[in-house]
Amino acid sequence: MPLPPQNIDLRQSLHRVRQGGLPIRAELRLREEAGPNPHLFTSDLSVNEFVMTRQAGATPISQVMGSSIFHVGKIRDYKGATGEVTVLSDAHREARRLALSRIWQEARAVGADAVVGVRLAERLVTKGSHGKGGDDGDEILEFTVVGTAVHAPYLRVQPGNPIVSDLNGQDLWALASAGYQPCGLVYDYCHYHTWHVLGDSSSWSAAGEVRAASQAIDTARNLVETRVEKQARAFQAEFVVGDDIRIRVKEVPCGYGGCKLNDLDVDVFWIGTAVRRVADYKPPTKLDVPPMILGMIPLGGKKRGEIVEGEESESAELEKQAREAEEKALEADEKGEE
């Protein structure tokens, strides 16, 4: 049922967004969903995730989301330097923080204990026109998170402080069965730049490891790992699970006029869920596993969109078999002609 017409102060609503809060209309919608007459809810859970989430003792309430479109601003000239470009790293982290803060606020508004099945999406809306260093601030990022708010009475959470995690329904069930609970989402990002990654032309003829590139990737990953561990300790977590680590490496022009050498940009993105053991947990004497669901759980890899990494679709497998059959037929024809 749509919301009735509301007299909304648009300036006040925009002020809330600028302060990192929710638009007024979003608050009204969430208030209705959390009211005494709840209606049909929506969620981003698959059938498997929905059933396993219920099996874990959690009840879905509503789909929740958070979004942030972030203007990076002027970037200092970093040509000729090696190290983290903190302006870009900070911008990515702040955009994520704002989006995650808003999904947390939506979950709190519907009285949730946690948010599960969080999907994350990031895109570059516009790119700075001046390359690396001295940009005019045209770079704009969009970061969006979508998840499902749930009631989970077994979680040890403070009222009004829901836990946000990227655990799906199967992960939540497995953790709950083992006596663990999520305690927060941990994430970090690093943009690292290496000047003249291949060195001067005298080293081009030698074969071997490009040490500057390897060191750049290792340094960027260590920076992110250190910050993720710091967040996990703040949650008083025992482990971080479901780590999704992405590394992008790109060779870029040096930027100095007439210079033929290239630099290297490394982007490291790390996200996971911090977990800890539930106090006074007593393991069940019999594990009640839904028999028709466990066999359908994708094994290995995280789901992004509708495709599971590391798992070929049926159509792709059929195409592969068709190509192999065609190649065998061509080989047979060639032998026949000989």
N, C-alpha and C positions, 0 to 999 in steps of 0.2 A: 504494500500500500504506500503510495507516494506521500511525502510530507505535505501538509497543507501550506498555503502561502504564508510566508513569514516576513515580518518587517526586520530586515537585517541591516545593521550599520556596516556598510562595506568598508569604511575607513577603519573601524574598530577591528573588523575581521582581518584586514590586511596588516594592521599593527600586530595582531597576535601571531600571524605567520612570520613577520619580520623578527619577532622575539623568539622564534623557534617553536611556536605553538600550533594549534589546529585552527582551521577556519571555523567560523561560528556555525555554518550549515553542517559541517561534518560533526560537530559536537551535538547538534540537535538530532541528526540521524542516529548517532551512537546511543544517545539518551533514550530514543524510542526503542532501539533494539534491546537495551538493557532494562526496559520498563516492565511493568507487571503483566503486559500482554505481548510476550515475544512472538514474532512471526517466523516464517520459514527463513532459515539462515543460509548464507552462502559460504563456501570455503574453497581453498585451493588444494584440498586433499584429494588424492586418488581414492578409488574404492578400497584398495589394499590398506592405504594409510588411514582412511576413516575407520575401518574395522579394527585395525591394530591399535589406533589411538583410543578407541572405546575399550578395547581389551586391556589397555594399560591403566584404565581407571580415569581417563580424561573425557570430558564431554565438550564437543565443539560448540562454540557460541556464534561466532561470526567471522567473516573475512575482514582482515585489517590490513592497512597499508601505510607507508610513509614515503614521501618523495621530497627531493631537494634539487633545484636547479641552481648551480653555484658558479659565480663569475670568479675566475682565477685572479684576475688583476695583473698588474705590471710585473713582469719577470725580469730579474736582474740579468745582465749580460754574463753568461758563464762560459763563453768561448775561451779555450785555453786552460780550463780548470777541470779537475777530476774530483768527484764527490757527489753527495746527495743534493739534488735540487730541491731544497726544503719548501720553496713556494709551491711547487707542484705537489709534493708529497702531502703538505699540510692541507692543500685545497681538496685533494681526494679524501683525506681522512675527515675533514670537516663536513663535506657533502654527505658522507656515509653516516657521520654522527647525527646530523640533523634528520636524515631519513629514518634512522633507527630510533631516534628520540620520538618521532611522530608516530611510528607504529606502536611504540611503547605507550604513548599517551592514548591512542585509540583502544589498545588492550585494557588499559586502566579504566577507561570510560565505560566499557561493557562489563567491568567487574571480573576480568579474567585472572587466572593464576599464572598462565604462561601463553606464549605464542610459539607454535610449532610449524614445521614445513615451510620455513621462510625461504622465499625465492628472491634472488638479488639480480638486478639488472643495472648496467652502467653504460652510458654512451656519451660520446663527444658531440655536443650540439654544434659548436663552431670551434675552429682551430685558429690559433694566433697566426697572423699573416707574415710574420717576420722571421720564422724559423726559430732556432734556439738562441736565447739571449736577447735582452732588450725588447721583448715583445710588448705590443701596445695594449695587452690585456684583453684581446678578443676571445680568448679561450673560455668556453662555457661547458660545464659538465652537468649531466643529469644522472642522478642515482635514485633508484626506486627499490623498495622492499615490499613484498606481499607475503602474508602468512595467515594462519588461522588461530584465532584466540580460543582458548579452552579453559574449562573448569577442571582442575586437577587437585582434589582435596588432599591427596597423599603427599603433595609437594610441600616442603617446609619453606613457605614464603611469607613475607610480611604483607598484611592487607594493603592493597593499593600499590603494590610494587611487583608487577608481573615479570616473569622471566622470559626473555626473548632468546630463541635458539633456532638453529637451522636443522634441527633433528626432524626427520620425517616420522610417520606413524610407526614404522617398523623399528626405527632406532629408539624411539621413546618407550615402546613396549619392551625391547630387549634390556634397556637400562633399568626400567622399573622392575623387571623380573630379577635382575641381579642386585637390586638394592641401591641403585644410583639415581641421581636426579640432576638435570641441567641447572646451572646457576648463572648463566649469562653467555652472550655472544662475544667472542673476541675477534678482532680484525685489525689489520694494518696494511699500509701501502708505502712503497718506496720507489722514487724515480731517481736512478743513479746514472751519472754521466761520466764517461771516460774519454779523455782527450787523446787523439792520435793512437787509436787502439792497436794499429799494426806497426807503430814506430816509423822510422825513416825507411827510405827505399832500399837501404843496404841489407835489411833483414828479410826482404820479400822472397829471396831465392831459397831461404832455409826452410826445411819442412819441420813441423813440430807444433806443439801446443802454443796457442796465442795466450800467453800468460796474463796479459792485461785484461783480456775479455773474461777469462776464468776467474780472475781475482775480483773483477767488477761484479759478476754474478754472485760469487761467494760473499762479498762484503754486503751487497744489497740484501741478500737472504738473511744474513746474520743480524743486520739492523732490524729487519722486520720481526725475526724470531725473538729478539731481545724484548721488543715492545709488546709482542703478544704474550710472552711469559710474564711480563710485568702486570698486564691486565688480568691474567689468570690468577696471579697471586692476590690481586686486589679482591677477586671474587672468593678467595679462600678455597680455590679449586684443587683437586688432586690430579686431574688429568685434563687434557684438551683432546676432544674426539672429533671425528668427521672433518679433519683438516682438508681444506680445498686450497691448494697452493698453485698459483699460476705465475709463470715467468715469461715475459716477452722481451726479446732481444732484437734490437734494430740498429743497423749501421747507418749513420747520418753524416752529411757533409761537415767538414771542419768549420766552415763559416768565414774564415779569413779569405780575403780576395786573392785568387790565384793559387791557393793551397789545394793540392791534389790528395792530401791524406784525409782519411775519414775518422770520425769519432764513433762511440758506441753508447746507445741509450739502453738501460735495463729497467724494466718495470716488474716489481714483485708484489703480488697481491695474495694475502693470506687471511683466511677466515675459518673459524671453527667454533665449537661449543665447549665451554668449560663445564666440567661435571665434578660432583663430589658424592661420597657415600651418604645415604640417608641414615641418620642416627637411630639406634635401636631397631634396625631393620631385622626382620625375621624371615628367612627364605621360606617359600611355600613348600610343603611336603610333596605336592604334585603340581607340575607346571601345566596349566590349561592352555594348550596351543591350539588355535583354530585350525583344524585339519585341512580345510579347503583353501586356506590363505597362504600358509607357509610355503607351499610349492610354487606360488606365483611371485614371491619376493625376488626382485632382481638382485643377483649376487655380484658384488664388486662394482665400484664406480658410483658416482653421484648422478642423480637425475638433474639434467638441465633442460628445461622445457619438457618435451615429451620423449626425448631420446636419452637412453642410458649409455653413458660412455663405456666403451669396451664391449658393447653388445650389438651385433649386427641385426638389422631388421630382417624380417622374413623376405621382403622384396629384394633387398640387397643380396641375400644369400641365393635367391633364385637367379638373379642376374649373374652372379659369380658362376653358378653351375652351368648356365647357358653359355657363357663365354668359354668355359673349359670344354664343354661339349663341341662347340664350334671349332676350337683349336684342334681337338682330336680329329674331327672330320676333315679339316684341311690337311693335317699330317697324313691321314689315310689316303686322301686324293693324290697328294704329292708322291707317296710311295707307289701308288698304283700307276702313275704316269711314268715312273722310272722303270 
